[in-house]
């Protein structure tokens, strides 16, 4: 089985980090291919960045589809353009947010405050309001996760506040850039910590392994062929 994991931002070090975590989660016999677009925002922090990353993300999905991969993971916690990705894909497609929201009582800890309402909207879209005890931010930009020495301790402190104030029974990491901290955070906090990269890989493996594909009977029918004009503005 081959699964394509796409980091929709263009930061290669984050893509490499995602790849390490995805391969560690994959079963024997599952090949993980990890890529990011050649063009697009270095990080995705809000709606505008989601729109900016979409052309490059869809290009990678098309490429994976042409290569015949068995499924896709979108490794960005905004689950950007997930519907469009599913229109292009034959196999199952999971965003890491939807895949990670598997616990029956969880709080999310993400990067910037501006991502909080976006994630709250995803919770509602996926029908997980009863499961989600809260969405919190550590007020760090995405790329600071790799640069800020205090990043992991600030995430741990926010997890501890979630446990005491939200009474959550698990924590979901609200950024693909946190994936490599999962084990340490779980040990320090004494609570299950769910990273969407791992959850996404295992979910897609299970679905593709069961022979399930994206239904083309409705919302995710292949795009209707049409001309796309690419002309520079005068
Ligand atoms: C992510 N942004 O997982 C999201 C989440 C965030 O570049 N990768 C990004 O922190 O907004």
Boltz pocket constraint, residues with backbone or C-beta under 6 A from the ligand:
constraints:
  - pocket:
      binder: B
      contacts: [[A, 9], [A, 42], [A, 43], [A, 44], [A, 45], [A, 46], [A, 75], [A, 76], [A, 77], [A, 78], [A, 110], [A, 111], [A, 112], [A, 115], [A, 142], [A, 174], [A, 175], [A, 176], [A, 177]]
      max_distance: 6.0
